[in-house]
Amino acid sequence: MRLLLVEDDDHVAAALSAVLSRHGLTVVHARSGEEALQALLPDDAEPFAVVLLDLGLPDQDGFEVCGRIRRICSTPVIMVTARSDVRSRIHGLNLGADDYVVKPYDTGELLARIHAVSRRNGAAGGGGDQPVEDGAPAEPLRLGTVTVELSTRQVSVGDAVVPLTRKEFDLLALLAQRPGVVFRREQIISEVWRTSWEGTGRTLEVHIASLRAKLRMPALIETVRGVGYRLVVPGAGSRPPAS
């Protein structure tokens, strides 16, 4: 599996490349945003399974690079940064990043995230852009003013289309197909991220926050403390938390 490492510090890149190589990854190192974008242009080489993107680059901000990557390809992007605030995480995910790792990190954690995003994107033989559930109904899901088009992967509130990332759509589609039903955190992580790795829990929280902000309906996705989440159809009211 080929991985594009975008890191301007040669010492950090060399150490990380050595670790990743020992775990069977072929690492290509780019030292700047422009170098990374050139490496991602189509050629005869095996496509990259994952881009590991540091945000502190010498020529442009990593957020800008992520946005430009999304305009040219769908290769999964994992942002790696010391910026740990939720606002930065949400901004990165909104730009199309598939995951967000905060420095300092454990290499085992990083490897787990790399393999998780490559699996769910289809790099290991799956189909990352398909709806979450097989056999999903072709009819749009209507939840008050929210419409979820499973066949086209489009979400709208009223007449306005709301752009979502792949995982944001998969998460919303999962909850929307069974409104009112409480989904355990472990179940959501298993079905949307295709992994049972516990570290994905923080990513789930960030995706929930991003969905609430993008849809401008904080009450649409209800947190059931100690259990998980459920979608509450606007106007239907919420149910008592599950015991």
Phi and psi restraints in degrees (value plus and minus 20) as a CYANA .aco file:
   2 ARG   PHI    -110.1   -70.1
   2 ARG   PSI     118.9   158.9
   3 LEU   PHI    -149.7  -109.7
   3 LEU   PSI     115.4   155.4
   4 LEU   PHI    -118.2   -78.2
   4 LEU   PSI      94.8   134.8
   5 LEU   PHI    -119.0   -79.0
   5 LEU   PSI      95.7   135.7
   6 VAL   PHI    -125.0   -85.0
   6 VAL   PSI      82.0   122.0
   7 GLU   PHI    -172.8  -132.8
   7 GLU   PSI     105.6   145.6
   8 ASP   PHI    -104.6   -64.6
   8 ASP   PSI     -35.8     4.2
   9 ASP   PHI    -109.0   -69.0
   9 ASP   PSI      90.8   130.8
  10 ASP   PHI     -83.0   -43.0
  10 ASP   PSI     -54.6   -14.6
  11 HIS   PHI     -88.1   -48.1
  11 HIS   PSI     -64.8   -24.8
  12 VAL   PHI     -82.3   -42.3
  12 VAL   PSI     -64.5   -24.5
  13 ALA   PHI     -83.4   -43.4
  13 ALA   PSI     -61.5   -21.5
  14 ALA   PHI     -84.3   -44.3
  14 ALA   PSI     -64.6   -24.6
  15 ALA   PHI     -84.3   -44.3
  15 ALA   PSI     -65.1   -25.1
  16 LEU   PHI     -88.0   -48.0
  16 LEU   PSI     -59.6   -19.6
  17 SER   PHI     -80.5   -40.5
  17 SER   PSI     -59.7   -19.7
  18 ALA   PHI     -82.8   -42.8
  18 ALA   PSI     -63.2   -23.2
  19 VAL   PHI     -84.1   -44.1
  19 VAL   PSI     -67.7   -27.7
  20 LEU   PHI     -84.5   -44.5
  20 LEU   PSI     -58.2   -18.2
  21 SER   PHI     -84.0   -44.0
  21 SER   PSI     -57.2   -17.2
  22 ARG   PHI     -84.3   -44.3
  22 ARG   PSI     -41.0    -1.0
  23 HIS   PHI    -121.8   -81.8
  23 HIS   PSI       1.9    41.9
  24 GLY   PHI      67.3   107.3
  24 GLY   PSI      -9.8    30.2
  25 LEU   PHI    -116.6   -76.6
  25 LEU   PSI     120.2   160.2
  26 THR   PHI    -115.5   -75.5
  26 THR   PSI      94.6   134.6
  27 VAL   PHI    -123.4   -83.4
  27 VAL   PSI     108.8   148.8
  28 VAL   PHI    -129.9   -89.9
  28 VAL   PSI     107.7   147.7
  29 HIS   PHI    -121.9   -81.9
  29 HIS   PSI     105.4   145.4
  30 ALA   PHI    -135.1   -95.1
  30 ALA   PSI     114.8   154.8
  31 ARG   PHI    -116.4   -76.4
  31 ARG   PSI     -26.0    14.0
  32 SER   PHI    -168.9  -128.9
  32 SER   PSI     148.7   188.7
  33 GLY   PHI     -83.1   -43.1
  33 GLY   PSI     -63.4   -23.4
  34 GLU   PHI     -85.1   -45.1
  34 GLU   PSI     -59.6   -19.6
  35 GLU   PHI     -83.1   -43.1
  35 GLU   PSI     -58.5   -18.5
  36 ALA   PHI     -85.3   -45.3
  36 ALA   PSI     -65.3   -25.3
  37 LEU   PHI     -83.5   -43.5
  37 LEU   PSI     -57.6   -17.6
  38 GLN   PHI     -85.8   -45.8
  38 GLN   PSI     -58.4   -18.4
  39 ALA   PHI     -85.7   -45.7
  39 ALA   PSI     -46.7    -6.7
  40 LEU   PHI    -106.7   -66.7
  40 LEU   PSI     -26.8    13.2
  41 LEU   PHI     -85.8   -45.8
  41 LEU   PSI     123.2   163.2
  42 PRO   PHI     -77.3   -37.3
  42 PRO   PSI     116.5   156.5
  43 ASP   PHI    -171.8  -131.8
  43 ASP   PSI    -186.5  -146.5
  44 ASP   PHI    -105.5   -65.5
  44 ASP   PSI     -24.3    15.7
  45 ALA   PHI     -97.0   -57.0
  45 ALA   PSI     142.1   182.1
  46 GLU   PHI     -79.8   -39.8
  46 GLU   PSI     113.1   153.1
  47 PRO   PHI     -85.8   -45.8
  47 PRO   PSI     134.4   174.4
  48 PHE   PHI     -93.1   -53.1
  48 PHE   PSI     119.9   159.9
  49 ALA   PHI    -104.8   -64.8
  49 ALA   PSI     -50.5   -10.5
  50 VAL   PHI    -171.4  -131.4
  50 VAL   PSI     126.4   166.4
  51 VAL   PHI    -130.9   -90.9
  51 VAL   PSI     104.3   144.3
  52 LEU   PHI    -120.7   -80.7
  52 LEU   PSI      86.3   126.3
  53 LEU   PHI    -131.3   -91.3
  53 LEU   PSI      92.5   132.5
  54 ASP   PHI     -96.9   -56.9
  54 ASP   PSI     121.8   161.8
  55 LEU   PHI    -105.3   -65.3
  55 LEU   PSI     -41.3    -1.3
  56 GLY   PHI    -112.9   -72.9
  56 GLY   PSI      58.5    98.5
  57 LEU   PHI    -123.0   -83.0
  57 LEU   PSI     135.0   175.0
  58 PRO   PHI     -94.4   -54.4
  58 PRO   PSI     -47.6    -7.6
  59 ASP   PHI    -120.4   -80.4
  59 ASP   PSI     -46.1    -6.1
  60 GLN   PHI    -183.3  -143.3
  60 GLN   PSI     139.1   179.1
  61 ASP   PHI     -87.2   -47.2
  61 ASP   PSI     122.5   162.5
  62 GLY   PHI     -80.2   -40.2
  62 GLY   PSI     -50.6   -10.6
  63 PHE   PHI     -81.9   -41.9
  63 PHE   PSI     -61.9   -21.9
  64 GLU   PHI     -84.3   -44.3
  64 GLU   PSI     -60.5   -20.5
  65 VAL   PHI     -82.1   -42.1
  65 VAL   PSI     -62.2   -22.2
  66 CYS   PHI     -79.9   -39.9
  66 CYS   PSI     -65.6   -25.6
  67 GLY   PHI     -80.1   -40.1
  67 GLY   PSI     -59.6   -19.6
  68 ARG   PHI     -90.6   -50.6
  68 ARG   PSI     -55.8   -15.8
  69 ILE   PHI     -80.4   -40.4
  69 ILE   PSI     -63.2   -23.2
  70 ARG   PHI     -84.1   -44.1
  70 ARG   PSI     -44.3    -4.3
  71 ARG   PHI     -99.5   -59.5
  71 ARG   PSI     -36.7     3.3
  72 ILE   PHI    -133.8   -93.8
  72 ILE   PSI     -38.4     1.6
  73 CYS   PHI    -181.5  -141.5
  73 CYS   PSI     150.3   190.3
  74 SER   PHI    -129.8   -89.8
  74 SER   PSI      -4.6    35.4
  75 THR   PHI     -78.1   -38.1
  75 THR   PSI     111.6   151.6
  76 PRO   PHI     -77.4   -37.4
  76 PRO   PSI     119.8   159.8
  77 VAL   PHI    -140.1  -100.1
  77 VAL   PSI     107.1   147.1
  78 ILE   PHI    -129.9   -89.9
  78 ILE   PSI      96.9   136.9
  79 MET   PHI    -100.2   -60.2
  79 MET   PSI     117.1   157.1
  80 VAL   PHI    -143.9  -103.9
  80 VAL   PSI      99.9   139.9
  81 THR   PHI    -178.7  -138.7
  81 THR   PSI     142.6   182.6
  82 ALA   PHI    -107.8   -67.8
  82 ALA   PSI     -25.8    14.2
  83 ARG   PHI     -98.0   -58.0
  83 ARG   PSI      85.6   125.6
  84 SER   PHI    -120.7   -80.7
  84 SER   PSI     -22.7    17.3
  85 ASP   PHI     -91.3   -51.3
  85 ASP   PSI     130.9   170.9
  86 VAL   PHI     -82.4   -42.4
  86 VAL   PSI     -56.2   -16.2
  87 ARG   PHI     -79.0   -39.0
  87 ARG   PSI     -63.6   -23.6
  88 SER   PHI     -86.1   -46.1
  88 SER   PSI     -59.2   -19.2
  89 ARG   PHI     -81.0   -41.0
  89 ARG   PSI     -68.1   -28.1
  90 ILE   PHI     -83.0   -43.0
  90 ILE   PSI     -61.7   -21.7
  91 HIS   PHI     -80.7   -40.7
  91 HIS   PSI     -63.8   -23.8
  92 GLY   PHI     -82.7   -42.7
  92 GLY   PSI     -64.3   -24.3
  93 LEU   PHI     -86.4   -46.4
  93 LEU   PSI     -57.6   -17.6
  94 ASN   PHI     -83.8   -43.8
  94 ASN   PSI     -49.7    -9.7
  95 LEU   PHI     -98.1   -58.1
  95 LEU   PSI     -29.2    10.8
  96 GLY   PHI      94.9   134.9
  96 GLY   PSI     -16.1    23.9
  97 ALA   PHI     -84.7   -44.7
  97 ALA   PSI     125.5   165.5
  98 ASP   PHI    -112.0   -72.0
  98 ASP   PSI     -40.8    -0.8
  99 ASP   PHI    -180.2  -140.2
  99 ASP   PSI     148.7   188.7
 100 TYR   PHI    -166.2  -126.2
 100 TYR   PSI      96.6   136.6
 101 VAL   PHI    -134.8   -94.8
 101 VAL   PSI     110.1   150.1
 102 VAL   PHI    -117.8   -77.8
 102 VAL   PSI     112.7   152.7
 103 LYS   PHI     -98.2   -58.2
 103 LYS   PSI     127.8   167.8
 104 PRO   PHI     -97.0   -57.0
 104 PRO   PSI     126.5   166.5
 105 TYR   PHI    -144.6  -104.6
 105 TYR   PSI     139.5   179.5
 106 ASP   PHI    -104.2   -64.2
 106 ASP   PSI     115.6   155.6
 107 THR   PHI     -84.4   -44.4
 107 THR   PSI     -50.7   -10.7
 108 GLY   PHI     -84.2   -44.2
 108 GLY   PSI     -59.4   -19.4
 109 GLU   PHI     -83.9   -43.9
 109 GLU   PSI     -65.5   -25.5
 110 LEU   PHI     -81.5   -41.5
 110 LEU   PSI     -64.1   -24.1
 111 LEU   PHI     -81.2   -41.2
 111 LEU   PSI     -61.3   -21.3
 112 ALA   PHI     -81.9   -41.9
 112 ALA   PSI     -60.7   -20.7
 113 ARG   PHI     -88.5   -48.5
 113 ARG   PSI     -59.4   -19.4
 114 ILE   PHI     -79.5   -39.5
 114 ILE   PSI     -68.7   -28.7
 115 HIS   PHI     -88.2   -48.2
 115 HIS   PSI     -53.8   -13.8
 116 ALA   PHI     -85.7   -45.7
 116 ALA   PSI     -67.2   -27.2
 117 VAL   PHI     -90.4   -50.4
 117 VAL   PSI     -52.2   -12.2
 118 SER   PHI     -89.9   -49.9
 118 SER   PSI     -56.8   -16.8
 119 ARG   PHI     -85.6   -45.6
 119 ARG   PSI     -68.5   -28.5
 120 ARG   PHI     -94.6   -54.6
 120 ARG   PSI     -35.7     4.3
 121 ASN   PHI    -108.7   -68.7
 121 ASN   PSI     -25.3    14.7
 122 GLY   PHI      74.0   114.0
 122 GLY   PSI     -16.7    23.3
 123 ALA   PHI     -86.3   -46.3
 123 ALA   PSI     -40.6    -0.6
 124 ALA   PHI    -125.2   -85.2
 124 ALA   PSI       0.8    40.8
 125 GLY   PHI      90.2   130.2
 125 GLY   PSI     -20.6    19.4
 126 GLY   PHI    -110.1   -70.1
 126 GLY   PSI    -179.2  -139.2
 127 GLY   PHI    -160.4  -120.4
 127 GLY   PSI      66.5   106.5
 128 GLY   PHI     -88.0   -48.0
 128 GLY   PSI     -36.6     3.4
 129 ASP   PHI    -120.0   -80.0
 129 ASP   PSI      -7.2    32.8
 130 GLN   PHI    -107.0   -67.0
 130 GLN   PSI     134.2   174.2
 131 PRO   PHI     -75.9   -35.9
 131 PRO   PSI     137.1   177.1
 132 VAL   PHI     -81.9   -41.9
 132 VAL   PSI     -64.1   -24.1
 133 GLU   PHI    -124.1   -84.1
 133 GLU   PSI     114.0   154.0
 134 ASP   PHI     -86.3   -46.3
 134 ASP   PSI     126.5   166.5
 135 GLY   PHI      50.6    90.6
 135 GLY   PSI       4.7    44.7
 136 ALA   PHI     -83.9   -43.9
 136 ALA   PSI     123.7   163.7
 137 PRO   PHI     -84.1   -44.1
 137 PRO   PSI     124.3   164.3
 138 ALA   PHI     -95.7   -55.7
 138 ALA   PSI     -45.9    -5.9
 139 GLU   PHI     -87.7   -47.7
 139 GLU   PSI     122.3   162.3
 140 PRO   PHI     -82.1   -42.1
 140 PRO   PSI     128.4   168.4
 141 LEU   PHI    -112.8   -72.8
 141 LEU   PSI     102.8   142.8
 142 ARG   PHI    -130.9   -90.9
 142 ARG   PSI     100.3   140.3
 143 LEU   PHI    -146.6  -106.6
 143 LEU   PSI      63.0   103.0
 144 GLY   PHI      45.3    85.3
 144 GLY   PSI    -141.7  -101.7
 145 THR   PHI    -107.5   -67.5
 145 THR   PSI     -22.7    17.3
 146 VAL   PHI    -114.0   -74.0
 146 VAL   PSI     111.2   151.2
 147 THR   PHI    -141.3  -101.3
 147 THR   PSI     108.4   148.4
 148 VAL   PHI    -134.6   -94.6
 148 VAL   PSI      93.0   133.0
 149 GLU   PHI    -114.0   -74.0
 149 GLU   PSI      83.3   123.3
 150 LEU   PHI     -89.3   -49.3
 150 LEU   PSI     -55.4   -15.4
 151 SER   PHI     -90.2   -50.2
 151 SER   PSI     -55.9   -15.9
 152 THR   PHI    -123.9   -83.9
 152 THR   PSI     -23.8    16.2
 153 ARG   PHI      37.0    77.0
 153 ARG   PSI      24.6    64.6
 154 GLN   PHI    -138.2   -98.2
 154 GLN   PSI     119.1   159.1
 155 VAL   PHI    -143.7  -103.7
 155 VAL   PSI     117.0   157.0
 156 SER   PHI    -157.2  -117.2
 156 SER   PSI     130.2   170.2
 157 VAL   PHI    -137.8   -97.8
 157 VAL   PSI      91.4   131.4
 158 GLY   PHI      46.6    86.6
 158 GLY   PSI    -145.3  -105.3
 159 ASP   PHI    -118.3   -78.3
 159 ASP   PSI     -19.0    21.0
 160 ALA   PHI    -117.7   -77.7
 160 ALA   PSI     104.5   144.5
 161 VAL   PHI     -97.2   -57.2
 161 VAL   PSI     114.6   154.6
 162 VAL   PHI    -128.7   -88.7
 162 VAL   PSI      93.0   133.0
 163 PRO   PHI     -91.4   -51.4
 163 PRO   PSI     106.6   146.6
 164 LEU   PHI    -142.8  -102.8
 164 LEU   PSI     133.9   173.9
 165 THR   PHI     -95.1   -55.1
 165 THR   PSI     151.1   191.1
 166 ARG   PHI     -77.0   -37.0
 166 ARG   PSI     -69.0   -29.0
 167 LYS   PHI     -92.7   -52.7
 167 LYS   PSI     -53.2   -13.2
 168 GLU   PHI     -81.9   -41.9
 168 GLU   PSI     -63.3   -23.3
 169 PHE   PHI     -84.9   -44.9
 169 PHE   PSI     -66.2   -26.2
 170 ASP   PHI     -79.1   -39.1
 170 ASP   PSI     -60.0   -20.0
 171 LEU   PHI     -85.7   -45.7
 171 LEU   PSI     -67.5   -27.5
 172 LEU   PHI     -83.9   -43.9
 172 LEU   PSI     -61.8   -21.8
 173 ALA   PHI     -82.3   -42.3
 173 ALA   PSI     -59.4   -19.4
 174 LEU   PHI     -81.0   -41.0
 174 LEU   PSI     -69.6   -29.6
 175 LEU   PHI     -88.0   -48.0
 175 LEU   PSI     -57.7   -17.7
 176 ALA   PHI     -91.6   -51.6
 176 ALA   PSI     -44.5    -4.5
 177 GLN   PHI     -94.9   -54.9
 177 GLN   PSI     -33.7     6.3
 178 ARG   PHI    -160.7  -120.7
 178 ARG   PSI      46.4    86.4
 179 PRO   PHI     -79.8   -39.8
 179 PRO   PSI     120.0   160.0
 180 GLY   PHI      68.1   108.1
 180 GLY   PSI     -36.5     3.5
 181 VAL   PHI    -105.7   -65.7
 181 VAL   PSI     113.4   153.4
 182 VAL   PHI    -101.3   -61.3
 182 VAL   PSI     103.3   143.3
 183 PHE   PHI    -121.3   -81.3
 183 PHE   PSI     105.3   145.3
 184 ARG   PHI     -86.3   -46.3
 184 ARG   PSI     128.7   168.7
 185 ARG   PHI     -75.2   -35.2
 185 ARG   PSI     -63.3   -23.3
 186 GLU   PHI     -83.1   -43.1
 186 GLU   PSI     -57.0   -17.0
 187 GLN   PHI     -87.5   -47.5
 187 GLN   PSI     -62.4   -22.4
 188 ILE   PHI     -83.1   -43.1
 188 ILE   PSI     -66.6   -26.6
 189 ILE   PHI     -80.6   -40.6
 189 ILE   PSI     -60.3   -20.3
 190 SER   PHI     -85.6   -45.6
 190 SER   PSI     -63.6   -23.6
 191 GLU   PHI    -102.6   -62.6
 191 GLU   PSI     -53.9   -13.9
 192 VAL   PHI    -111.7   -71.7
 192 VAL   PSI     -64.2   -24.2
 193 TRP   PHI    -115.0   -75.0
 193 TRP   PSI     -26.5    13.5
 194 ARG   PHI      35.8    75.8
 194 ARG   PSI      21.4    61.4
 195 THR   PHI    -172.7  -132.7
 195 THR   PSI     138.0   178.0
 196 SER   PHI    -129.1   -89.1
 196 SER   PSI     -10.7    29.3
 197 TRP   PHI     -87.9   -47.9
 197 TRP   PSI     106.3   146.3
 198 GLU   PHI     -84.4   -44.4
 198 GLU   PSI     -48.5    -8.5
 199 GLY   PHI     -84.5   -44.5
 199 GLY   PSI     -33.7     6.3
 200 THR   PHI     -92.2   -52.2
 200 THR   PSI     -33.3     6.7
 201 GLY   PHI     -76.1   -36.1
 201 GLY   PSI     -61.1   -21.1
 202 ARG   PHI     -85.4   -45.4
 202 ARG   PSI     -57.9   -17.9
 203 THR   PHI     -83.0   -43.0
 203 THR   PSI     -58.8   -18.8
 204 LEU   PHI     -79.7   -39.7
 204 LEU   PSI     -66.1   -26.1
 205 GLU   PHI     -79.8   -39.8
 205 GLU   PSI     -61.1   -21.1
 206 VAL   PHI     -86.6   -46.6
 206 VAL   PSI     -60.8   -20.8
 207 HIS   PHI     -84.7   -44.7
 207 HIS   PSI     -59.6   -19.6
 208 ILE   PHI     -81.8   -41.8
 208 ILE   PSI     -65.9   -25.9
 209 ALA   PHI     -81.9   -41.9
 209 ALA   PSI     -60.0   -20.0
 210 SER   PHI     -86.1   -46.1
 210 SER   PSI     -62.0   -22.0
 211 LEU   PHI     -81.2   -41.2
 211 LEU   PSI     -65.4   -25.4
 212 ARG   PHI     -79.8   -39.8
 212 ARG   PSI     -60.3   -20.3
 213 ALA   PHI     -90.7   -50.7
 213 ALA   PSI     -64.3   -24.3
 214 LYS   PHI     -86.7   -46.7
 214 LYS   PSI     -59.7   -19.7
 215 LEU   PHI    -100.5   -60.5
 215 LEU   PSI     -33.4     6.6
 216 ARG   PHI      37.3    77.3
 216 ARG   PSI      17.0    57.0
 217 MET   PHI    -159.3  -119.3
 217 MET   PSI      57.7    97.7
 218 PRO   PHI     -76.8   -36.8
 218 PRO   PSI     -49.9    -9.9
 219 ALA   PHI    -104.9   -64.9
 219 ALA   PSI     -24.3    15.7
 220 LEU   PHI     -84.9   -44.9
 220 LEU   PSI     -61.4   -21.4
 221 ILE   PHI    -129.3   -89.3
 221 ILE   PSI      93.2   133.2
 222 GLU   PHI    -116.3   -76.3
 222 GLU   PSI     113.8   153.8
 223 THR   PHI    -103.8   -63.8
 223 THR   PSI     104.8   144.8
 224 VAL   PHI    -122.1   -82.1
 224 VAL   PSI      83.8   123.8
 225 ARG   PHI     -74.8   -34.8
 225 ARG   PSI     109.7   149.7
 226 GLY   PHI      58.8    98.8
 226 GLY   PSI     -21.6    18.4
 227 VAL   PHI    -143.9  -103.9
 227 VAL   PSI     -85.3   -45.3
 228 GLY   PHI     153.1   193.1
 228 GLY   PSI    -151.1  -111.1
 229 TYR   PHI    -160.5  -120.5
 229 TYR   PSI     135.9   175.9
 230 ARG   PHI    -164.1  -124.1
 230 ARG   PSI     134.9   174.9
 231 LEU   PHI    -113.5   -73.5
 231 LEU   PSI     110.1   150.1
 232 VAL   PHI    -129.1   -89.1
 232 VAL   PSI      97.0   137.0
 233 VAL   PHI     -85.0   -45.0
 233 VAL   PSI     107.5   147.5
 234 PRO   PHI     -75.3   -35.3
 234 PRO   PSI     110.8   150.8
 235 GLY   PHI      73.0   113.0
 235 GLY   PSI     -34.5     5.5
 236 ALA   PHI    -110.3   -70.3
 236 ALA   PSI     -35.4     4.6
 237 GLY   PHI      60.4   100.4
 237 GLY   PSI     143.0   183.0
 238 SER   PHI    -118.7   -78.7
 238 SER   PSI     138.0   178.0
 239 ARG   PHI    -119.9   -79.9
 239 ARG   PSI     140.3   180.3
 240 PRO   PHI     -81.7   -41.7
 240 PRO   PSI     124.3   164.3
 241 PRO   PHI     -77.2   -37.2
 241 PRO   PSI     125.4   165.4
 242 ALA   PHI     -88.1   -48.1
 242 ALA   PSI     123.7   163.7
